[in-house]
Amino acid sequence: MDSFIPTLSSTARGEEQRLHFLRISIALYLETFGRLPEKLEDLCFDHHKHPKWDGAFIDWKGKETFRDLFGMPYLFEVRGATFMVTSPGLESWKKNEKPG
């Protein structure tokens, strides 16, 4: 029986999908509450007791919830009405990827 061992490139593809989902969750939070979350954990918990809160945008799975597939914590920054979320592990992988 063959076992699947993920390659670094499949990990990178999976991380791109996770980032896409995370960005969509942040956009839905913005649309629901009219403001961006202060921190990523706000996607999991109603820290502000908002009447529109209808459940988590992302399920809390402990500290690993906001770590990328490379094991590094996501970087989240709010800049006025915009935000940036990055995966340090993916960015490092992209810098070091060798064509081949």
Buried (B, 14 or more C-beta within 10 A) or exposed (E): EEEEEEEEEEBBBBBEEBBEEBEEBBEEBBEEBEEBBEEBBBBBEEEEEEEEBEEBBBEEEEEEBBBBBBEBBBBBEBEEEEBEBBBBBBBEBEEEEEEE
